[in-house]
């Protein structure tokens, strides 16, 4: 059994072997062990199997899974999410793997930030902590709202924050410093770095100017390790508006993504 490996592997080590199937239960290994009756040697035949409709679920496990699915679906529907609803078909695979999300800007991160800006058109840019994304997988093909939930299981309110360019620069610099961790920031495509300066819409961020950023509320609680200075009440934060009105796409980052993808599909 493995942890964060994504692709299946079968590696021989001395007289033994390490077998690891694909992440997120896409495949499984079946190992058949035989003992030679004459010399007592063990022979192992390993086969990688796809987990699909040809695999018959264990009835007791399937019953337990369905019970928990029903509970979670009820919770999702209470905030306006319909897990089985098809909302989009990807034009390219969306990279939500931790190995990418926490080290570089990904197309999934770009999609989420564009959705945040669509929900908050008055904002200048969007950022979110990469640790928000937990799907640890590539998303492609037909997307349902459940895929959005799997990608962003924590959800959470969005907030519009007016802050100085100096604080924005500090936040972006520290986000890059946190590369490899959940505090690494995915940012909207209009925020760029040239190894020296940060640019917003191709203009250098002015330390004395006030900018409006759309972000998950969590990012401005001071609870993200390494970004503790991002907390309302700071002199560099001039205004913060938190959204929790039912039905407002800013009341949950997943609602913002669903609304954006649904509009793209029209």
C-alpha positions, 0 to 999 in steps of 0.5 A: 500500500502506498501514499502519494504515488500516482502511477503504478509501479512494480519493482524487484528488490533482491529476492522480493518485489514492491508492487503499487497500484494507481492512486485514487483506486483506479487499479489494484494488484492481484497477487497469486502465490504458489509454493513448489511442492518439490523445493518449497520455493515461492512463485508469485504471479502479479497482475494489475487490474482495472477497477471498473464496472467489471469488478463486483462490489462487496455488498456490505461495503457497497451498502456502507459506501451508499449510506455515507454518500447519501449523507454527504450528498444531502449536505452538499445539496443544502448549500446549493451543490448537486453532485451528479449534475454534469457541468463541463467537458474539459478541453485539456486534462486539468492538473490537480496533483499535489506534486504540481499544485504545490510547486507551480501554477497549474491549469486547474489553479488558473481555472479556479482563480478565473472562476473567483474573478468571475464571481467578483468582477470588481476584484483586481486579482485572485489567489488561493492556497494550493492546499485547498485542492485535495483531489491529487489527480488529473481531471479530464473528460466530463465534469460533474459538480462532484468533481469540483467537490472532490477537488475542493472538499473544504469549500469555504467562503470567499472574501474581497480584501483591499490591501496595499501593494506592499502587502500584496507583494509580501504575500506573493513573495512568501507564497513562492517561498512556501513552494512545496507546501499548502501555503504556495499560492495559486494565482490568477493569470494576470499576476505574473513574476519576472524574477524581480518584480510582480506585475498585475495586468502587465504593470508593476505592483505599486507598493503604495497603491490599494488593490482588491483581491478575491481569496478564500476567507481562510487565507486571511485568518492568519491560520495558514502556516507561513502566512500568519501576517495575512489577518484582518486588522492589519494596518495594510488591510484597508477593508475586507468583505466576507460573503456567506449569503445563501445562493451567492457564488462567493459564499462557497468557492465551489459554487463559484467554480460551478457557476463559472464552468456552467456558463462556459458550457452554454 
